[in-house]
Amino acid sequence: MAMILAGTHRSHSGASLAWSSDSMLQDLDTAVLARAADLFVASETAGRNPADGAADAFLRALGYRENVGGDPEIEAHRGALLNAATSFDRVFLLSARHAPGLVLMGAVVRPESVAGQAPGSVTGSGLDIRSAFESCVGEGIEFLSQFEHDGDVAGSGDEEPLVDVFPDAEGAPDWSGGRMIRGNDLATGAEVSLPFDRCIRSLRNSGAVTPPFMLGTGCGAGDTLDAAALHGLFELIERDAAALWWWGRRRGRPLAAEEPGVRGALLYLATLRGERVGRVTWFLDITTDVGVPVMASISVERDGSHVACGTACRASVAAALRSAIREMCQMEMAYDVVRAKEAQSGAEALNAVDLRHKERAAVISADSCEHLHPAGVPARYMPVAEDDAGPGLTLPRIVQRLGTIGAKVYRVDLTRERFGIPVARMIVPQLQLYPSKVVSPRLKRCFDESGIDEPLFPLH
């Protein structure tokens, strides 16, 4: 990737990962990104191959110069990702000291025409540059698509009754008299009305109202609307499981050595770690009654400090473990970023996210926190679907699983013409959001069972 690295580095104190360090971060030349986008479109539409070595090398690194003229939907999706990347403020590569085999890409993205809105920082990762690029740009599109656009507000008239997005929950906002947005019940296909401010980052309220939860949770981007919906739904199930485990004190289970996904996860971790042996890693099964696998990957320094935890939900144990491992590695890197920022510019350079990482490193120890360790015996799971099954098969099966516990699933289409990439906002009112100040009956039952309702220091 040296052919597109900018010669200088810049620092952005507003975003936790956007920090310059010669050993950790390298900016991508945005001019080359723009030329690569133009080259890709020119090659696809006219069969031309403009002489631009750097742009061509970037497309080849992504694997976008292979099978030119293949599946038109795939090519259109790739072109849209490249075009979106050119609109980002900054795109950069990151290196993870404890996971040199992991390719990490970050970006700083800024909403259009939102006065006073701070830029967002997004990351993507994978075993190759294409996976990192596509996941990073997808995260950026997902974030930017959440902001209010013309036509988002549902008109008055024959709307269905407003869906209660926090049924019987404590600390829930009252949006009954506010604006509405259209969505669909995925079990029945019926059109529904949902609270606008639960689904959209409002321009009207930007900078004035802070929802009591992370508004980005449950939003996903993908190459199809079903893929985007599945991404968002996995996140909601994962956040619910993390809340019941870490806040509700519901203990995680161990994973059996014979579990089909465990061997693959260990090989995957070894690929990322290489020869690095500075951290200690283990896995937890935090799957709930939904029955869709949710896994936690936890690592610490040899003295039990600097806890890093990744959690993920997928259709199989194997896929959930791989995703959790990648998230864990990103948190490991965050500790190094904090150290680099403080060493380079002092404690005043640390923002709120950095300070939370620093405090977590100090207050949570694996030696004294039993909740980081498994209890009970391993469970066995049948995959919801095979890893290579398409979203069109997997999504309805997960909606059906949620239905068995009385949970409704709603989708709002947030696809924006500007990007041409499908984005979906998913809402499952019965699941617990995390982190959140809203307490669902589901989490309240965990409090009643454990006798504890004080959250542990946040792991995320």
C-alpha positions as CSV (number, residue, x, y, z in Angstrom):
1,M,0.0,0.0,0.0
2,A,3.0,2.3,0.0
3,M,1.9,3.7,-3.4
4,I,-1.0,5.7,-1.8
5,L,0.5,6.7,1.5
6,A,0.7,10.5,2.0
7,G,4.0,11.8,2.9
8,T,2.9,13.7,6.0
9,H,0.7,12.9,8.9
10,R,-2.0,15.0,10.6
11,S,-3.5,14.8,14.0
12,H,-7.2,15.1,14.8
13,S,-7.8,15.3,18.5
14,G,-11.6,15.0,18.1
15,A,-11.6,11.3,17.1
16,S,-10.1,8.6,19.3
17,L,-8.3,6.6,16.5
18,A,-7.4,9.6,14.3
19,W,-3.9,10.2,15.8
20,S,-0.6,10.5,14.1
21,S,2.2,8.1,14.9
22,D,4.8,6.9,12.4
23,S,4.6,3.4,13.8
24,M,0.8,3.1,14.0
25,L,-0.9,5.2,11.4
26,Q,-0.4,6.1,7.7
27,D,-2.7,8.4,5.8
28,L,-3.9,7.4,2.4
29,D,-3.5,10.0,-0.4
30,T,-7.0,11.2,-1.0
31,A,-6.1,12.4,-4.5
32,V,-5.1,8.8,-5.4
33,L,-8.4,7.6,-3.9
34,A,-10.3,10.0,-6.1
35,R,-8.3,8.9,-9.2
36,A,-8.9,5.3,-8.4
37,A,-12.7,5.9,-8.3
38,D,-12.5,7.6,-11.7
39,L,-10.3,4.8,-13.1
40,F,-12.7,2.1,-11.8
41,V,-15.7,3.8,-13.4
42,A,-13.9,4.5,-16.7
43,S,-12.8,0.8,-16.9
44,E,-16.2,-0.5,-16.2
45,T,-18.2,1.7,-18.5
46,A,-15.8,2.2,-21.4
47,G,-13.2,-0.5,-21.1
48,R,-10.5,2.2,-20.9
49,N,-7.4,1.9,-18.8
50,P,-6.0,5.4,-18.1
51,A,-2.3,5.4,-17.3
52,D,-2.3,6.0,-13.6
53,G,0.1,3.7,-11.8
54,A,-0.8,4.6,-8.2
55,A,-4.6,4.4,-8.8
56,D,-4.3,1.2,-10.7
57,A,-2.1,-0.3,-7.9
58,F,-4.7,0.6,-5.3
59,L,-7.5,-1.0,-7.3
60,R,-5.4,-4.1,-7.7
61,A,-4.7,-4.2,-4.0
62,L,-8.4,-4.2,-3.5
63,G,-8.9,-6.9,-6.1
64,Y,-11.1,-4.5,-8.1
65,R,-9.1,-4.9,-11.3
66,E,-10.0,-8.6,-11.6
67,N,-13.0,-9.9,-13.5
68,V,-13.7,-6.5,-15.0
69,G,-17.1,-6.6,-16.6
70,G,-18.4,-9.3,-14.3
71,D,-21.5,-9.2,-12.1
72,P,-22.9,-5.7,-12.7
73,E,-24.4,-5.5,-9.2
74,I,-21.0,-6.3,-7.6
75,E,-19.3,-3.8,-9.8
76,A,-21.8,-1.1,-9.1
77,H,-21.4,-1.7,-5.3
78,R,-17.7,-1.4,-5.5
79,G,-17.9,1.8,-7.5
80,A,-20.3,3.3,-5.0
81,L,-17.9,2.4,-2.1
82,L,-14.9,4.1,-4.0
83,N,-17.0,7.2,-4.6
84,A,-18.1,7.4,-1.0
85,A,-14.5,7.1,0.2
86,T,-13.5,10.2,-1.8
87,S,-16.0,12.2,0.2
88,F,-14.4,11.3,3.6
89,D,-12.3,13.9,5.4
90,R,-9.5,11.4,5.9
91,V,-8.7,7.7,5.3
92,F,-5.8,6.0,7.0
93,L,-4.2,2.6,7.7
94,L,-3.6,1.5,11.3
95,S,-1.3,-1.2,12.6
96,A,-2.1,-3.3,15.7
97,R,0.9,-4.2,17.7
98,H,-0.6,-7.3,19.1
99,A,-2.2,-8.4,15.9
100,P,0.2,-7.7,13.0
101,G,-1.8,-10.0,10.7
102,L,-4.9,-7.8,10.9
103,V,-5.5,-5.1,8.3
104,L,-7.1,-2.0,9.9
105,M,-8.5,1.0,8.1
106,G,-9.9,4.1,9.7
107,A,-11.7,7.2,8.4
108,V,-12.9,10.6,9.6
109,V,-16.4,11.4,8.2
110,R,-18.4,14.6,8.4
111,P,-22.2,15.0,7.9
112,E,-23.2,17.4,5.2
113,S,-24.9,20.7,6.2
114,V,-25.1,19.8,10.0
115,A,-23.9,22.9,11.8
116,G,-21.8,22.1,14.9
117,Q,-21.8,18.4,14.3
118,A,-18.5,16.9,15.2
119,P,-17.0,14.5,12.6
120,G,-17.3,10.8,13.2
121,S,-14.5,8.2,13.4
122,V,-15.1,4.8,11.9
123,T,-12.9,1.7,11.4
124,G,-12.9,-1.5,9.4
125,S,-10.8,-4.6,9.6
126,G,-10.0,-7.9,8.0
127,L,-7.3,-10.2,6.8
128,D,-6.8,-8.2,3.6
129,I,-7.0,-4.7,2.4
130,R,-10.3,-5.2,0.6
131,S,-12.1,-6.5,3.7
132,A,-10.8,-3.6,5.7
133,F,-11.6,-1.0,3.1
134,E,-15.2,-2.3,2.5
135,S,-16.0,-2.6,6.1
136,C,-14.6,0.9,7.0
137,V,-16.3,2.7,4.1
138,G,-19.5,0.8,4.9
139,E,-19.3,2.0,8.5
140,G,-18.8,5.6,7.3
141,I,-21.8,5.4,4.9
142,E,-23.9,3.8,7.7
143,F,-23.1,6.7,10.0
144,L,-23.7,9.5,7.5
145,S,-27.0,7.9,6.3
146,Q,-28.5,8.2,9.8
147,F,-28.7,12.0,9.5
148,E,-32.0,13.6,8.5
149,H,-32.8,13.9,4.8
150,D,-35.8,15.4,2.9
151,G,-38.6,12.9,2.8
152,D,-37.7,11.1,5.9
153,V,-40.7,12.4,7.9
154,A,-43.9,10.4,7.4
155,G,-46.8,12.6,6.3
156,S,-50.0,13.0,8.3
157,G,-53.1,11.0,7.3
158,D,-53.8,7.3,7.6
159,E,-50.7,6.3,9.4
160,E,-50.7,3.2,11.5
161,P,-50.5,3.6,15.3
162,L,-47.0,4.6,16.5
163,V,-45.0,1.5,17.5
164,D,-43.9,1.6,21.2
165,V,-40.1,1.2,20.8
166,F,-39.6,0.9,24.6
167,P,-42.5,-1.2,25.9
168,D,-42.7,-1.1,29.8
169,A,-39.1,0.2,30.0
170,E,-37.7,2.4,32.7
171,G,-36.2,5.8,31.7
172,A,-37.6,5.7,28.1
173,P,-38.2,9.0,26.2
174,D,-41.8,10.0,25.4
175,W,-41.9,10.4,21.6
176,S,-45.7,9.8,21.3
177,G,-46.4,13.4,20.2
178,G,-43.4,13.8,17.9
179,R,-42.6,13.2,14.2
180,M,-42.9,9.8,12.6
181,I,-41.0,7.7,10.0
182,R,-42.2,4.8,8.0
183,G,-40.9,1.3,8.5
184,N,-41.9,-2.4,8.1
185,D,-42.7,-5.3,10.3
186,L,-40.3,-8.0,9.0
187,A,-42.5,-10.8,10.2
188,T,-45.6,-9.7,8.4
189,G,-44.4,-7.1,5.9
190,A,-46.9,-4.6,7.2
191,E,-46.1,-0.9,7.1
192,V,-45.7,0.7,10.5
193,S,-45.0,4.2,12.0
194,L,-42.0,4.6,14.3
195,P,-40.7,7.6,16.3
196,F,-38.6,9.7,14.1
197,D,-36.1,10.6,16.8
198,R,-35.5,6.9,17.6
199,C,-34.4,6.3,14.0
200,I,-32.8,9.4,12.7
201,R,-30.1,11.9,13.8
202,S,-32.3,14.9,13.6
203,L,-31.1,18.2,12.1
204,R,-33.6,20.1,14.1
205,N,-32.3,18.7,17.4
206,S,-28.7,18.3,16.4
207,G,-26.4,19.4,19.3
208,A,-29.4,19.9,21.7
209,V,-30.9,16.5,22.5
210,T,-28.8,13.5,23.5
211,P,-30.8,10.2,23.5
212,P,-30.3,8.0,26.5
213,F,-28.7,5.3,24.4
214,M,-26.3,5.1,21.4
215,L,-28.4,6.0,18.4
216,G,-26.1,4.2,16.0
217,T,-26.8,0.8,17.5
218,G,-28.8,-1.5,15.1
219,C,-27.9,0.4,11.9
220,G,-26.2,-1.5,9.1
221,A,-25.0,-1.1,5.5
222,G,-24.6,-3.9,2.9
223,D,-24.7,-4.7,-0.8
224,T,-28.5,-5.4,-0.5
225,L,-31.1,-4.1,1.9
226,D,-31.5,-7.6,3.4
227,A,-27.7,-7.7,4.0
228,A,-27.9,-4.3,5.7
229,A,-30.8,-5.4,7.8
230,L,-29.0,-8.5,8.9
231,H,-25.9,-6.5,9.9
232,G,-28.1,-4.2,12.1
233,L,-30.1,-7.1,13.6
234,F,-26.9,-9.0,14.5
235,E,-25.7,-5.9,16.4
236,L,-29.0,-5.5,18.3
237,I,-28.9,-9.2,19.4
238,E,-25.2,-8.8,20.4
239,R,-25.8,-5.6,22.4
240,D,-28.7,-7.2,24.2
241,A,-26.6,-10.2,25.1
242,A,-23.7,-7.9,26.3
243,A,-26.1,-6.0,28.5
244,L,-27.5,-9.1,30.1
245,W,-24.0,-10.4,30.7
246,W,-22.0,-7.4,31.8
247,W,-24.7,-5.2,33.3
248,G,-27.3,-7.8,34.3
249,R,-24.6,-10.2,35.7
250,R,-25.8,-13.1,33.6
251,R,-22.6,-15.3,33.5
252,G,-21.1,-16.4,30.3
253,R,-20.5,-20.1,29.5
254,P,-17.3,-21.8,28.5
255,L,-16.8,-23.1,25.0
256,A,-16.2,-26.7,24.4
257,A,-12.9,-27.6,22.7
258,E,-15.0,-29.9,20.4
259,E,-17.3,-27.0,19.3
260,P,-16.8,-26.8,15.5
261,G,-16.1,-23.0,15.6
262,V,-13.5,-23.1,18.3
263,R,-10.7,-24.7,16.3
264,G,-11.2,-22.3,13.4
265,A,-11.2,-19.4,15.8
266,L,-7.9,-20.4,17.4
267,L,-6.3,-20.7,13.9
268,Y,-7.8,-17.3,13.0
269,L,-6.4,-15.7,16.2
270,A,-2.9,-17.3,15.5
271,T,-3.0,-15.8,12.0
272,L,-3.6,-12.3,13.5
273,R,-1.1,-12.7,16.3
274,G,1.7,-14.2,14.4
275,E,4.7,-14.5,16.8
276,R,3.3,-12.0,19.3
277,V,2.7,-13.6,22.7
278,G,2.3,-10.6,25.0
279,R,-1.5,-11.0,25.6
280,V,-3.6,-13.8,27.1
281,T,-6.9,-14.5,25.3
282,W,-10.0,-16.6,26.0
283,F,-13.6,-16.9,24.7
284,L,-17.0,-16.7,26.4
285,D,-20.4,-17.8,25.2
286,I,-22.9,-15.1,26.1
287,T,-25.7,-16.4,23.9
288,T,-29.2,-15.6,25.3
289,D,-32.6,-17.3,24.9
290,V,-32.8,-15.9,21.3
291,G,-30.5,-18.8,20.4
292,V,-28.4,-16.9,17.8
293,P,-24.7,-17.3,18.8
294,V,-23.2,-14.3,20.6
295,M,-19.5,-14.7,21.5
296,A,-17.1,-12.6,23.6
297,S,-13.3,-12.6,22.9
298,I,-11.3,-11.3,25.9
299,S,-7.6,-10.6,26.2
300,V,-5.4,-9.0,28.9
301,E,-1.8,-8.2,29.6
302,R,0.1,-10.9,31.5
303,D,-0.7,-9.1,34.8
304,G,-4.4,-9.2,34.1
305,S,-4.7,-5.5,33.3
306,H,-5.7,-3.6,30.1
307,V,-8.8,-5.8,29.4
308,A,-9.9,-5.8,25.8
309,C,-13.2,-7.4,24.9
310,G,-14.9,-7.9,21.6
311,T,-18.4,-9.2,21.3
312,A,-20.3,-10.3,18.2
313,C,-23.4,-12.1,17.0
314,R,-23.5,-14.1,13.8
315,A,-25.4,-17.1,12.4
316,S,-22.8,-19.5,13.6
317,V,-20.4,-19.8,16.5
318,A,-17.4,-19.8,14.1
319,A,-18.4,-16.5,12.4
320,A,-19.3,-14.9,15.8
321,L,-15.9,-15.7,17.2
322,R,-14.0,-14.4,14.2
323,S,-15.9,-11.1,14.4
324,A,-15.4,-10.8,18.2
325,I,-11.7,-11.5,17.8
326,R,-11.3,-8.6,15.4
327,E,-13.2,-6.2,17.7
328,M,-11.0,-7.3,20.6
329,C,-7.9,-6.6,18.6
330,Q,-9.2,-3.1,17.8
331,M,-9.6,-2.4,21.5
332,E,-6.1,-3.6,22.1
333,M,-4.9,-1.1,19.6
334,A,-6.9,1.7,21.2
335,Y,-4.8,1.3,24.4
336,D,-1.7,1.8,22.2
337,V,-3.2,4.9,20.6
338,V,-3.9,6.4,24.0
339,R,-0.3,5.8,25.1
340,A,1.0,7.3,21.9
341,K,-1.2,10.4,22.2
342,E,-0.2,11.0,25.8
343,A,3.5,10.5,25.2
344,Q,3.4,12.8,22.2
345,S,1.2,15.7,23.4
346,G,0.5,15.1,27.1
347,A,-2.7,14.2,29.0
348,E,-4.6,17.2,27.7
349,A,-4.6,15.6,24.2
350,L,-6.8,12.8,25.5
351,N,-10.5,13.0,24.7
352,A,-13.5,11.4,26.5
353,V,-13.1,8.1,24.7
354,D,-9.4,8.0,25.4
355,L,-10.0,8.7,29.1
356,R,-12.5,5.9,29.3
357,H,-10.0,3.5,27.8
358,K,-7.3,4.7,30.3
359,E,-9.7,4.3,33.2
360,R,-10.8,0.8,32.1
361,A,-7.2,-0.3,31.9
362,A,-6.7,0.8,35.5
363,V,-10.0,-0.3,37.2
364,I,-10.7,-3.7,35.6
365,S,-8.4,-6.7,36.4
366,A,-9.0,-10.2,35.1
367,D,-7.5,-11.4,38.4
368,S,-10.3,-9.9,40.5
369,C,-13.3,-9.7,38.1
370,E,-14.9,-13.1,38.1
371,H,-17.5,-12.0,35.6
372,L,-14.8,-12.1,32.9
373,H,-14.5,-15.8,33.3
374,P,-16.9,-18.6,32.4
375,A,-19.4,-20.4,34.6
376,G,-21.3,-23.6,34.1
377,V,-20.9,-26.1,31.2
378,P,-20.7,-25.5,27.5
379,A,-23.8,-25.3,25.4
380,R,-24.2,-26.7,21.9
381,Y,-25.8,-24.8,19.0
382,M,-27.1,-25.6,15.6
383,P,-26.2,-22.8,13.2
384,V,-29.1,-20.6,12.2
385,A,-27.7,-20.9,8.7
386,E,-24.4,-21.8,7.1
387,D,-21.8,-19.0,6.9
388,D,-22.1,-18.8,3.1
389,A,-25.9,-18.7,3.2
390,G,-27.3,-15.4,1.8
391,P,-29.1,-12.8,3.9
392,G,-32.3,-13.7,2.1
393,L,-32.2,-17.0,3.9
394,T,-30.6,-16.0,7.2
395,L,-32.6,-12.9,7.9
396,P,-36.1,-14.5,8.1
397,R,-34.8,-17.3,10.2
398,I,-33.5,-14.9,12.8
399,V,-36.7,-12.9,12.7
400,Q,-38.5,-16.2,13.4
401,R,-36.2,-17.0,16.3
402,L,-36.9,-13.6,17.8
403,G,-40.6,-14.2,17.4
404,T,-40.4,-17.3,19.6
405,I,-39.5,-15.0,22.6
406,G,-42.2,-12.5,21.6
407,A,-39.9,-10.0,20.0
408,K,-41.0,-7.9,17.0
409,V,-38.6,-6.8,14.3
410,Y,-38.9,-3.5,12.4
411,R,-36.8,-2.1,9.6
412,V,-36.5,1.4,8.3
413,D,-34.8,1.9,4.9
414,L,-32.2,4.7,5.2
415,T,-30.6,4.2,1.8
416,R,-29.4,7.6,0.5
417,E,-29.2,8.5,-3.2
418,R,-26.0,10.2,-2.5
419,F,-24.2,6.9,-1.8
420,G,-26.3,4.3,-3.5
421,I,-25.5,1.8,-0.8
422,P,-28.3,0.1,1.1
423,V,-28.6,1.1,4.8
424,A,-31.2,-0.2,7.2
425,R,-32.2,0.9,10.7
426,M,-33.3,-2.1,12.8
427,I,-35.5,-1.9,15.9
428,V,-36.4,-4.8,18.2
429,P,-38.3,-3.1,21.1
430,Q,-38.1,-6.1,23.4
431,L,-34.2,-6.3,23.3
432,Q,-32.1,-4.3,25.7
433,L,-29.9,-1.6,24.2
434,Y,-26.4,-1.2,25.5
435,P,-24.9,1.1,26.6
436,S,-28.2,2.8,27.5
437,K,-30.0,4.5,30.4
438,V,-33.2,2.8,29.4
439,V,-33.8,-0.4,31.3
440,S,-36.0,-3.0,29.6
441,P,-38.1,-5.6,31.4
442,R,-35.6,-8.1,30.0
443,L,-32.7,-6.5,31.8
444,K,-34.8,-5.8,34.9
445,R,-35.4,-9.6,35.3
446,C,-31.6,-10.1,35.4
447,F,-31.4,-7.5,38.1
448,D,-34.1,-9.3,40.1
449,E,-32.3,-12.6,39.7
450,S,-28.8,-11.3,40.7
451,G,-29.9,-8.7,43.2
452,I,-27.5,-6.2,41.6
453,D,-28.4,-3.3,39.3
454,E,-25.2,-1.3,39.3
455,P,-23.3,-1.7,36.0
456,L,-19.7,-2.7,36.0
457,F,-17.3,-0.3,34.3
458,P,-18.1,-0.3,30.6
459,L,-16.2,-2.8,28.5
460,H,-16.9,-0.9,25.2
